[in-house]
Amino acid sequence: LQVSVTRRFARRLQFGGAWTWSKAMDFADTDTTAVSTFVPVRIFNYGLAGFDRTHVVKINSLYDVPGVPWKNRALKTVLNDWHISGIASLISGAPQGVSYSSTNGADITGSPTDGPHVVVTGNPVLPKDQRTFSRFFDASVFAPPAVGTSGNADRTLFRGPGINNFDLSLLKDFYVYERMHFQFRAEAYNAFNHTQYSAVNTGAQFNPAGQQTNKLFGQVTAARDPRIVQLGLRLYF
């Protein structure tokens, strides 16, 4: 489903918004992605595509700041012809799976090509108000597969961090004459300096006793860029 709305420029304001609601499923994201043949292909391979995003919302706006009514030329030069624009991006997180490894490299499946999946004993998805930097999902619901089995984890089990980003810009025109003017631009990416996580450790590793040994398992490991401010000056002619 794709929906868009646009308000054409009127009374110094224009804005628009677009929302995409979608679901993408496949066996492999690319032509070279390996597909397991150890178990029925649909069980281990079919699921949400790595590029699936349930919601993608984009909102843009432009506002021409009203000029001052005063006749003072210096004040009008400084205070008139300012423009404010912005883009907001609200995007669902990417589907995430959990990998399996052992500290002793035990052969679980007996296959030379296909390793096992981790065993899932419960729902790893935490309510949003319970997610923290050190516990993005419930790492306690994972266990190692028994020798001779293939595990039971699906291809994807939860969604990673989404995007909640706002970019703003402030523009000012300085007219030399009708066909030539300078434009000062101040642009702020992630203008509110909102922390946005970008990666979570999803590597489950167990010792022979079945204990989790990856201390970072379930923790956030990276974040997107902080606020970035850019200043520029353009000449139009």
C-alpha positions as MATLAB code, in Angstrom:
seq = 'LQVSVTRRFARRLQFGGAWTWSKAMDFADTDTTAVSTFVPVRIFNYGLAGFDRTHVVKINSLYDVPGVPWKNRALKTVLNDWHISGIASLISGAPQGVSYSSTNGADITGSPTDGPHVVVTGNPVLPKDQRTFSRFFDASVFAPPAVGTSGNADRTLFRGPGINNFDLSLLKDFYVYERMHFQFRAEAYNAFNHTQYSAVNTGAQFNPAGQQTNKLFGQVTAARDPRIVQLGLRLYF';
ca = [
       0.000    0.000    0.000;
       1.370    3.392   -0.999;
      -0.268    6.605    0.123;
       0.907   10.160   -0.452;
      -0.447   13.599    0.317;
       0.781   16.963   -0.930;
      -0.143   20.507    0.009;
       0.937   22.827   -2.741;
       2.700   26.034   -1.846;
       0.201   28.511   -0.408;
       0.385   31.090    2.374;
       4.155   30.549    2.559;
       3.833   26.836    3.360;
       4.025   23.577    1.483;
       4.338   20.044    2.809;
       3.974   16.465    1.717;
       3.964   12.991    3.132;
       4.332    9.453    1.816;
       3.615    6.159    3.582;
       4.498    2.698    2.289;
       3.073   -0.357    4.068;
       4.562   -3.549    2.700;
       5.794   -7.072    3.306;
       8.559   -8.784    1.342;
       9.255  -12.515    1.700;
      11.716  -14.734   -0.145;
      14.035  -17.724    0.069;
      17.205  -15.709   -0.588;
      17.865  -11.970   -0.809;
      20.371  -12.247   -3.663;
      21.224  -14.638   -6.486;
      24.313  -15.852   -4.602;
      22.753  -16.424   -1.160;
      23.130  -20.077   -0.139;
      19.966  -22.084    0.469;
      20.034  -24.930    2.989;
      19.070  -28.375    1.701;
      19.555  -30.119    5.036;
      15.903  -29.719    6.030;
      12.817  -28.892    3.934;
      13.779  -25.659    2.185;
      10.724  -23.700    3.288;
      11.393  -24.260    7.004;
      14.947  -22.898    7.137;
      14.989  -20.485    4.211;
      11.596  -18.930    3.584;
      10.723  -15.826    5.552;
      10.911  -12.058    5.670;
      13.464  -10.660    3.261;
      16.410   -8.793    4.706;
      15.191   -5.622    2.961;
      11.622   -5.903    4.279;
      10.363   -2.797    6.072;
       6.759   -2.837    7.279;
       6.384    0.933    7.435;
       8.272    3.668    5.622;
       7.001    7.177    6.370;
       8.531   10.318    4.856;
       7.322   13.841    5.610;
       8.725   16.972    3.967;
       7.944   20.647    4.485;
       9.008   24.108    3.355;
       8.102   27.385    5.034;
       8.932   30.884    3.853;
       9.405   33.034    6.943;
       7.432   36.292    6.634;
       9.514   39.400    6.090;
       9.559   42.343    8.461;
       7.327   45.347    7.659;
      10.006   47.897    8.523;
      11.557   50.114    5.857;
      15.061   49.992    7.312;
      17.152   48.467    4.550;
      19.737   46.912    6.862;
      17.090   45.131    8.951;
      15.284   43.909    5.845;
      18.541   42.531    4.440;
      19.216   40.573    7.615;
      15.707   39.439    8.529;
      13.912   38.932    5.199;
      14.028   36.008    2.737;
      14.574   33.177    5.230;
      13.275   29.670    4.483;
      12.920   26.645    6.778;
      12.611   23.125    5.403;
      12.718   19.653    6.850;
      12.477   15.938    6.132;
      11.283   13.394    8.712;
      11.970    9.667    8.221;
      10.162    6.995   10.250;
      11.120    3.485    9.122;
      10.589    0.039   10.637;
      13.631   -2.032   11.582;
      15.042   -4.852    9.454;
      14.173   -8.504   10.188;
      16.805  -10.219   12.325;
      17.737  -13.850   12.865;
      20.019  -15.490   15.446;
      23.094  -17.484   14.463;
      24.536  -20.475   16.333;
      28.095  -21.448   17.187;
      29.869  -23.499   19.859;
      33.145  -22.979   21.695;
      34.415  -26.458   20.813;
      33.237  -26.578   17.186;
      31.080  -29.652   17.762;
      29.542  -31.297   14.674;
      25.820  -31.144   15.409;
      24.169  -32.050   12.113;
      26.742  -34.381   10.560;
      26.453  -32.426    7.314;
      29.578  -31.116    5.578;
      27.696  -28.071    4.274;
      24.764  -27.179    6.543;
      25.034  -26.270   10.198;
      22.154  -26.211   12.679;
      19.898  -23.403   13.787;
      19.675  -22.379   17.404;
      16.796  -23.751   19.510;
      14.113  -21.206   20.457;
      12.214  -21.962   23.670;
      10.056  -18.825   23.877;
       9.255  -15.468   22.324;
      12.429  -13.339   22.034;
      10.515  -10.124   21.290;
      10.419   -7.731   24.248;
       7.792   -5.016   24.705;
       9.171   -1.641   23.644;
       9.158   -0.299   27.209;
      11.416   -3.179   28.311;
      14.078   -2.845   25.619;
      17.369   -1.381   26.752;
      20.833   -0.867   25.333;
      22.050   -4.084   26.973;
      18.877   -6.133   26.377;
      17.274   -5.396   23.024;
      15.648   -8.846   22.874;
      15.217  -11.725   25.325;
      18.459  -13.708   25.047;
      17.341  -16.232   27.665;
      14.973  -18.066   25.292;
      17.767  -19.565   23.175;
      19.444  -22.931   23.723;
      21.928  -25.085   21.787;
      20.606  -27.855   19.523;
      21.191  -31.448   20.522;
      23.656  -33.549   18.512;
      21.892  -35.097   15.544;
      19.230  -32.373   15.306;
      18.955  -29.225   13.198;
      17.411  -26.772   15.701;
      14.103  -25.010   15.239;
      14.764  -21.276   14.798;
      13.056  -19.541   11.894;
      14.998  -17.417    9.451;
      13.904  -14.220   11.218;
      12.811  -13.889   14.849;
      12.467  -10.176   15.593;
      13.079   -6.757   14.103;
      16.167   -4.680   14.621;
      16.190   -0.982   15.514;
      14.196    1.319   13.254;
      14.878    4.847   12.044;
      13.415    7.951   13.663;
      15.268   10.801   12.021;
      14.686   14.514   11.398;
      16.745   16.662    9.025;
      16.293   20.447    9.062;
      17.674   23.288    6.994;
      17.645   27.063    7.259;
      18.162   29.098    4.072;
      18.700   32.803    3.472;
      18.783   34.583    0.114;
      20.919   37.679   -0.492;
      19.973   39.379   -3.776;
      22.652   41.192   -5.765;
      20.265   41.995   -8.612;
      17.330   40.256  -10.282;
      19.267   37.384  -11.877;
      21.999   36.905   -9.308;
      21.832   36.107   -5.620;
      23.726   34.312   -2.898;
      22.124   31.698   -0.685;
      23.361   30.861    2.798;
      22.475   27.309    3.925;
      22.618   25.822    7.420;
      21.697   22.129    7.398;
      21.400   19.761   10.361;
      21.161   16.013    9.835;
      19.597   14.181   12.800;
      18.807   17.699   13.961;
      17.541   16.681   17.421;
      20.601   14.456   18.010;
      18.258   11.542   18.676;
      20.139    8.306   19.390;
      19.215    5.717   16.780;
      20.603    2.215   17.224;
      21.717    0.466   14.039;
      22.997   -3.001   15.002;
      22.385   -5.701   17.595;
      24.598   -8.673   18.458;
      22.686  -11.768   17.326;
      25.437  -14.384   17.612;
      24.483  -17.069   20.135;
      27.510  -19.065   21.282;
      27.385  -21.972   23.733;
      29.971  -24.044   25.575;
      29.683  -27.856   25.906;
      27.612  -27.388   29.074;
      24.992  -25.444   27.109;
      25.830  -22.085   28.688;
      25.798  -18.849   26.719;
      29.349  -17.493   26.394;
      28.839  -14.448   24.181;
      28.624  -11.605   26.706;
      27.379   -9.186   24.014;
      24.523  -11.418   22.865;
      21.324   -9.359   22.748;
      23.093   -6.021   23.210;
      23.102   -2.997   20.926;
      26.506   -2.711   19.264;
      26.262    0.363   17.003;
      24.337    3.581   16.430;
      23.714    5.817   13.456;
      25.417    9.175   13.086;
      24.842   11.857   15.725;
      23.824   15.378   14.704;
      25.847   16.645   11.743;
      25.746   20.357   10.895;
      26.746   21.646    7.479;
      27.140   25.278    6.417;
      27.331   26.438    2.831;
      27.129   29.405    0.519;
      25.799   29.156   -3.046;
      25.826   31.617   -5.917;
      22.889   31.580   -8.339;
      23.179   33.401  -11.655;
];
